[in-house]
């Protein structure tokens, strides 16, 4: 029986920070808050690829990080979401956390 193993570092994306600001307009007594929320961080997705039969692709690249979300902005503008990262693995791969 052939057993292949690889140890890699993975990290999902960090969500963006919100923005604190207050609206200021002429002839408006109390403007109120208008800061936007930060974007969501990217997800890690493990996808089975039948064309791969070993973990040799993980030999040289050991660090995988999804995209971070952008920060919010004024005028209720929400930050952009981070990009998801798809990692292709062979069929029968067991993923264990440490």
N, C-alpha and C positions, 0 to 999 in steps of 0.2 A: 504494500500500500504506500502510495506517495503522499507525503505530508509537506505542504508548503506553508511557510509562515512569514509574516512581515509585521514590523512594529512601526506605526506612523503616528503623527500628531495631527489631530483634527480640531477645528474650532468653528463654531457657527458665527454668523455676523453679529456685531454689536449694534444695538438699536441707537438711532441718533438722539441727540439731546433736544429737548424742547426749547422754545425761545420765549423769554419774558419781555413783553413790551406793552405799552398802553397807547391807545389811540388819542391823538391830540388834534382837534379841529377847531377852527374859529367858530364862535357862536354855539358850541356844544359844551355844556357845563361839565359833565362827567363823561369822558370818552369811553372808559372801560378797557378791559384787556383785549389784545388782539394778537397774541403770540401763537405760533403754530406748533404742532406736535412734531417730534422727530420721526424719521422713517424706521420701518422695521428692519431688523438685521436679516441677512440671507440664511437660508436653511441648507443643511447638508443632506444630500440624497444619494443613497447607495443603489445603483442600478445593475442588475445582472446582465452581462453581455456574453452570449453564447460563443462568440468568436475568441474570447480570452480563456486560456486554460491554466495559466500560472499567475503568480503574484509578482513576476519579475518587473512589472511596470513600477512597482513601489520600491524598487531597489535604490534608485537615485533620488527620487522626489519623496521626501519623508514628511513634509509639512503641507497641509491642505487647510485653507481658510476661506470661508464664504465672505461675501462682500458686506461691508458695514453700511448701515443706514446713514443718510445725511441728516444734518441738524435742521430743525424747524427755522422759520424766518418770520418776520413781522407781517402784518396784514393777513393773519390766519393761514399762512402758507405752510403746508406740511412738507417735511423733508422726503426725499426720494428713498424708496426701499432699496435694500442691498440685494445684490444678485445672488441667486441660489447656485450652489456648487454641486454638480453631479459627478460622482466618483463611480467609475465602471469597475466591477469586480466579476471574477468567474463564478459560475454556478456552484453552489455548495459552500460558499465562503461563510465562516462563522466570525461574527464581530463581537469582541469582548472588550468591555471598558475596564480601566484600571483606576 
